[in-house]
Amino acid sequence: MNHGENMESNIDYHIQDEAERLLKEIELMTKNVENSKLYAELCFDLEQNETIQQHLFRHLGSHSRIQLVIYSLGSMGYSFHSQFQLAIVLLLKRNFSNLIGNIEVYDPAMSPTDIIVFKELGIEVLTIDENCKRQVQKPTMFYMPYPDYNLIGNLLGANWSSSCINQIFLLTNSFRSTLNVIRQCDFSGETVQRLERIFGFTTEIDIQTSYDMMYISLFSVFSWHFFDVDPDVDMETSLPVTEITEYKRDVKLGRSWLDMQRCLEENLLEYMQSDMTSEELAQIFGEHRGPRHLRCNSVPPPPGWINLNIYGIGKKGDQPGRYSGAFQDETGMCLGSYSCTIHVDDNVIAGLEALRHGLIRCTEGKPNAQKLIVESDNLYLSNLLIVALSQKK
C-alpha cells in the first residue's frame, strides 16, 4: 500500500468512526425528544386534531403513504439542533409508519459523516441540490427546519398549480410569522408575492409549545401548512406572480464540510479571545458541537481561558469506580489535578462527580478560573450538560 492509499484508508476510518459516534448521539437525542412535551403535542395533533386528520385523509387519497422530504436540516455533526430536528422525523416515521413512507434528505451542509449516518438510518440522501424546487407527482410532506424564506418561495413556485400544491403540506416556520418579518424588513420579490397570494388558501396550525420546554427556540414558530386550491383555478392567471427573482444560495451555505468546520472553529476562537464571559459564550455556542478529532494534537485555549478535562468510570466487580480532573492553561501547564474513588456503577454519575469536584476547586480559587472550558470524552455526559444548559437559558 502506497502513502496515498494509506492516507485515504485513515480518512475513511476516521469518517466511519465519527459516524458510529454520531449514531450513538442521535440514539440518545431521540430518547430525549421522545419524552419531550413538544413531541407529545405533535403526536396528539396527528392523532386527535380533526382539521389535520381531514387534510391528511384528503392528501392520501388512493395512496397508501406520504413521501417525506427534508430540506434545511443542516449538519448533525456540527449542531445539536440538527440532531433534535432529525429525531422528530425518526420518531414520526416509527410511530406513524402507516402514514409516512420513504424519507429523502438534502442539505449543502451535509458532511461525509452525515451521509453515512443517514444511510444507516434508512434515509435516502439526494445527490443533486434541488434548491427546494421539487415539483411533486404524489402526496408529499416537506419538513424544513429554519429554511431561508427564499427556499420556501422556490418550493411554492415549483408547485404553482392546483394539481401540485394540493398534494403538498409543510412542517416549517409559520407563513404568518415569516410574512410579518419580511414585510417589516421591506422585502419584495417573488417569495413575498407567492406567500401573500397562497396565504388565503392555506390552513396553518401552530405547534403548541411552552416557554419552559427544552429546546424551545427550535420550534417557537413552527406550524403545519396545508393548501386547498379549487382544482379549476388556474393559479398562474388567478394568482399571478409579477416579479420573478432568481434565488442564489448564500456562498457560506455552499461550503464544504471541512470549510464549515474551520469556520466554526475560527468563530469560536474569536469569541473566546473577546471579553465575553463563559456564560455569554455558552449561550451562543451551547447548542453547537465544536470541532473535534480533526487535528492530531489538541488546540490550546486562548489566553485567559483554563481547560478542565474530566474523566469518570463506574465500578466493575471488585474494581472501584474512579473520577479525575486536570486543569491546564493556554501554554499546556498543569495548574492542578485531582483523583478519587467513587462507589457508583454509572460512568455518567462518576463524570458528574468529577465535574462537581472541579467546579468546587474553581470557586475556592484553586485555580482562579474566570473563563473555563470543560472537556469530556463521555458522550452521554456531554449531552446531559447541553440539555442542562438549554433548560437554564
C-alpha positions in Angstrom: 0.0 0.0 0.0 1.5 3.4 -1.0 1.4 6.5 1.0 -1.7 7.9 -0.8 -3.7 4.7 -0.2 -2.7 4.6 3.4 -3.8 8.3 3.9 -7.2 7.5 2.2 -7.7 4.5 4.4 -7.0 6.6 7.5 -9.5 9.2 6.4 -12.2 6.5 5.7 -11.6 5.0 9.1 -11.9 8.4 10.7 -15.2 9.2 9.0 -16.6 5.7 9.9 -15.5 6.2 13.5 -17.2 9.6 13.6 -20.4 8.1 12.1 -20.6 5.5 14.8 -20.2 8.2 17.5 -22.9 10.3 15.8 -25.3 7.4 15.6 -25.0 6.9 19.3 -25.6 10.6 19.9 -28.7 10.5 17.7 -30.0 7.5 19.6 -29.7 9.4 22.9 -31.2 12.5 21.4 -34.1 10.5 20.1 -34.8 9.2 23.6 -34.7 12.8 24.9 -37.1 14.0 22.2 -39.5 11.1 22.7 -40.1 12.2 26.3 -40.5 15.9 25.4 -43.7 17.9 25.6 -43.1 19.0 22.0 -43.2 15.5 20.6 -46.2 14.6 22.7 -48.1 17.6 21.3 -47.1 16.7 17.7 -48.5 13.2 18.2 -51.6 14.5 19.8 -52.2 16.7 16.8 -51.7 14.0 14.3 -54.0 11.6 16.2 -56.7 13.9 17.6 -56.8 17.2 15.6 -59.8 16.9 13.3 -58.5 19.6 10.9 -55.2 17.8 10.4 -57.0 14.5 10.1 -59.2 15.8 7.3 -56.3 17.3 5.4 -54.3 14.1 5.7 -57.2 12.0 4.5 -57.6 14.3 1.5 -53.9 14.2 0.8 -53.6 10.4 0.9 -56.5 9.8 -1.5 -55.7 6.5 -3.2 -52.1 6.5 -2.0 -51.1 4.3 1.0 -48.4 6.6 2.4 -46.9 10.1 2.0 -43.4 10.8 0.8 -41.3 12.9 3.2 -38.6 15.3 2.0 -36.2 17.0 4.4 -34.6 20.3 3.4 -32.6 22.8 5.5 -31.7 20.4 8.3 -28.1 21.5 8.5 -25.3 19.1 9.6 -25.8 16.8 12.6 -22.1 16.7 13.1 -22.0 20.4 13.9 -25.3 21.2 15.7 -27.4 19.5 18.3 -30.2 21.5 16.8 -30.0 19.3 13.7 -29.9 16.2 15.8 -33.0 17.3 17.6 -34.8 18.1 14.4 -33.9 14.8 12.8 -35.1 12.9 15.9 -38.5 14.4 15.4 -38.6 12.8 11.9 -37.3 9.4 13.1 -40.0 9.2 15.8 -42.8 10.3 13.4 -41.6 7.6 11.0 -41.6 5.0 13.7 -44.9 5.9 15.4 -46.8 6.8 12.2 -45.4 4.2 9.8 -48.9 3.8 8.3 -48.7 7.4 7.2 -45.1 8.2 6.4 -43.3 6.3 3.6 -39.9 6.9 2.1 -37.8 9.7 3.5 -35.3 11.8 1.4 -32.9 14.4 2.6 -30.6 17.1 1.2 -28.6 20.0 2.7 -25.5 21.5 1.3 -24.0 21.4 4.8 -24.1 17.6 4.9 -20.7 16.1 5.7 -19.5 12.6 4.6 -20.2 11.5 8.2 -23.8 12.8 8.0 -24.3 10.9 4.7 -23.2 7.6 6.3 -25.5 8.2 9.2 -28.5 8.9 7.0 -28.0 5.7 5.1 -27.6 3.7 8.3 -30.9 5.2 9.5 -32.7 4.2 6.2 -32.9 7.7 4.8 -32.2 8.3 1.2 -29.6 11.0 0.5 -30.3 13.1 -2.6 -27.2 13.6 -4.7 -28.4 16.7 -6.5 -29.1 20.0 -4.9 -32.8 20.7 -5.9 -32.6 24.1 -4.3 -36.0 23.3 -2.9 -37.6 23.3 -6.4 -39.1 19.8 -6.5 -42.3 19.6 -8.4 -44.4 16.8 -6.8 -46.1 14.0 -8.5 -47.6 12.4 -5.4 -48.6 13.4 -1.9 -45.5 14.8 -0.2 -44.7 16.3 3.1 -41.8 18.8 3.3 -40.0 19.1 6.6 -38.0 22.3 6.6 -36.4 23.4 9.9 -35.4 27.1 9.7 -35.2 27.5 5.9 -34.2 30.7 4.2 -37.6 32.3 3.3 -36.5 32.2 -0.4 -36.3 28.5 -0.3 -40.0 28.4 0.7 -40.6 30.6 -2.3 -38.7 28.1 -4.5 -40.9 25.3 -3.3 -44.1 27.1 -3.8 -43.0 28.3 -7.2 -42.2 24.8 -8.4 -45.7 23.7 -7.4 -47.6 26.8 -8.5 -50.7 24.9 -9.8 -53.7 23.4 -8.1 -52.8 19.9 -9.2 -49.4 20.2 -7.5 -49.9 22.5 -4.5 -52.9 20.5 -3.2 -50.6 17.4 -2.9 -48.0 19.0 -0.6 -48.0 20.1 3.0 -45.3 21.6 5.1 -44.0 21.4 8.6 -41.9 24.5 8.9 -41.7 28.1 10.1 -45.1 29.8 10.2 -46.0 31.6 7.0 -47.8 34.2 9.1 -44.7 35.0 11.1 -42.4 34.8 8.0 -44.6 37.4 6.2 -44.6 39.7 9.3 -40.8 39.6 9.4 -40.1 40.1 5.7 -42.8 42.9 5.4 -41.1 44.8 8.3 -37.8 44.4 6.5 -39.4 45.8 3.4 -38.6 42.8 1.3 -40.1 42.4 -2.1 -40.0 39.9 -4.9 -41.3 36.5 -5.9 -41.2 34.9 -2.5 -43.3 37.6 -0.8 -45.8 37.6 -3.6 -46.2 33.8 -3.5 -46.6 33.8 0.3 -49.2 36.6 0.1 -51.2 35.0 -2.7 -51.3 31.5 -1.2 -51.9 32.5 2.4 -55.7 32.8 1.8 -55.7 29.2 0.6 -53.5 27.9 3.5 -54.6 26.2 6.7 -51.9 27.0 9.2 -51.9 25.1 12.5 -49.3 26.1 15.1 -47.3 23.7 17.1 -48.3 24.3 20.7 -45.2 25.0 22.9 -44.4 26.4 26.3 -41.5 28.5 27.3 -40.1 26.1 29.9 -39.7 23.4 27.3 -36.3 22.0 26.3 -35.0 23.5 23.0 -38.0 25.9 22.8 -36.1 28.1 20.4 -36.1 25.4 17.8 -39.9 25.3 17.3 -41.2 28.6 18.7 -42.9 29.5 15.4 -43.3 26.0 13.8 -46.5 25.2 12.1 -48.3 22.7 9.9 -49.3 24.2 6.5 -52.0 22.6 4.3 -53.2 24.0 0.9 -56.6 23.8 -0.6 -57.0 25.4 -4.0 -60.0 24.6 -6.2 -58.9 22.2 -9.0 -60.5 24.5 -11.6 -58.3 27.5 -10.6 -55.5 28.5 -12.9 -53.0 29.8 -10.4 -50.8 31.4 -13.0 -53.7 33.5 -14.1 -55.7 34.0 -10.9 -52.7 34.3 -8.6 -50.0 35.8 -10.8 -46.5 36.5 -9.6 -45.3 39.5 -11.5 -41.7 39.9 -10.1 -39.5 36.8 -10.7 -36.2 36.8 -8.9 -33.6 34.1 -9.1 -32.6 33.0 -5.6 -28.9 32.3 -5.3 -27.9 30.4 -2.2 -25.6 32.1 0.2 -22.0 31.2 -0.5 -21.5 30.3 3.1 -24.2 27.6 2.8 -22.3 26.0 -0.1 -19.1 25.5 1.9 -17.7 22.0 2.1 -18.0 20.2 5.4 -14.3 20.9 6.1 -14.5 24.6 5.4 -17.6 24.8 7.7 -15.7 23.1 10.5 -12.8 25.5 10.1 -15.2 28.5 10.0 -17.0 27.3 13.2 -13.6 26.9 14.9 -12.4 30.4 13.8 -15.7 31.9 15.1 -15.4 30.1 18.4 -11.8 31.2 19.0 -12.7 34.8 18.1 -15.4 34.8 20.7 -13.1 33.2 23.3 -10.5 35.9 22.7 -13.0 38.7 23.4 -14.1 40.0 26.8 -17.1 37.7 26.7 -17.8 35.7 29.9 -18.1 31.9 30.0 -21.9 32.2 30.5 -22.3 34.5 27.5 -20.2 32.2 25.3 -22.3 29.2 26.4 -25.5 31.0 25.5 -24.2 31.4 21.9 -22.5 28.0 21.4 -24.4 25.9 23.9 -26.4 24.1 21.2 -23.4 23.5 18.8 -20.7 20.9 18.8 -17.2 22.2 18.5 -14.7 20.7 16.0 -13.1 17.5 17.3 -10.6 14.8 16.2 -9.6 16.7 13.0 -6.2 17.5 14.3 -3.7 15.0 15.7 -3.0 17.4 18.6 -5.5 19.3 20.8 -5.9 23.1 20.3 -4.8 25.0 23.4 -7.3 27.5 24.9 -6.8 31.2 24.1 -5.1 33.4 26.7 -7.2 33.9 29.8 -9.0 30.6 29.5 -8.4 27.5 31.6 -9.2 24.0 30.4 -10.7 21.4 32.8 -10.5 17.8 31.4 -12.7 15.5 33.4 -13.0 11.7 33.4 -15.2 9.2 35.3 -15.8 5.5 35.2 -18.1 3.4 37.4 -17.1 0.4 39.4 -16.9 -3.0 37.8 -16.9 -6.1 40.0 -14.3 -5.7 42.7 -12.8 -2.7 41.0 -14.0 0.6 42.5 -15.1 3.5 40.3 -12.8 6.5 39.8 -13.1 10.1 38.8 -10.4 12.6 38.0 -9.8 16.1 36.5 -6.9 18.2 35.4 -6.6 22.0 34.9 -4.3 23.4 32.1 -3.6 27.0 31.0 -3.1 28.1 27.4 0.6 27.0 27.5 -0.3 23.5 28.5 1.0 23.9 32.0 -0.8 21.8 34.6 -2.4 24.1 37.2 -3.7 21.3 39.4 -5.3 17.9 39.3 -7.4 15.6 41.4 -8.4 11.9 41.5 -10.6 9.9 43.8 -12.5 6.6 44.0 -16.3 6.5 43.9 -18.8 3.7 44.6 -21.2 4.1 41.8 -21.8 1.9 38.7 -22.7 4.6 36.2 -20.0 6.3 34.2 -22.1 9.4 33.8 -22.5 9.8 37.5 -18.8 9.4 38.0 -18.2 12.0 35.4 -20.6 14.4 37.0 -18.8 13.9 40.3 -15.5 14.8 38.5 -17.2 18.0 37.2 -18.6 18.9 40.6 -15.3 18.5 42.3 -13.6 20.6 39.6 -16.1 23.4 39.9 -15.7 23.4 43.7 -12.0 23.9 43.2 -12.7 26.8 40.9 -14.9 28.5 43.5 -12.1 28.1 46.0 -9.7 29.7 43.6 -7.7 26.5 43.0 -7.2 27.6 40.2 -8.8 31.0 39.7 -10.7 30.3 36.5 -12.7 33.3 35.3 -13.2 31.6 31.9 -13.5 27.8 32.0 -13.6 25.2 29.2 -14.8 21.7 30.3 -13.9 18.7 28.2 -15.1 15.1 28.5 -14.9 12.1 26.3 -18.2 10.8 27.7 -20.8 11.2 25.0 -23.8 10.9 27.4 -22.3 13.3 30.0 -21.7 15.9 27.2 -25.3 15.6 26.0 -26.6 16.0 29.6 -24.6 19.2 30.0 -26.0 20.5 26.8 -29.6 19.7 27.9 -29.0 21.4 31.3 -27.6 24.5 29.6 -30.6 24.7 27.3 -33.0 24.4 30.2 -31.1 27.1 32.1 -31.5 29.5 29.2 
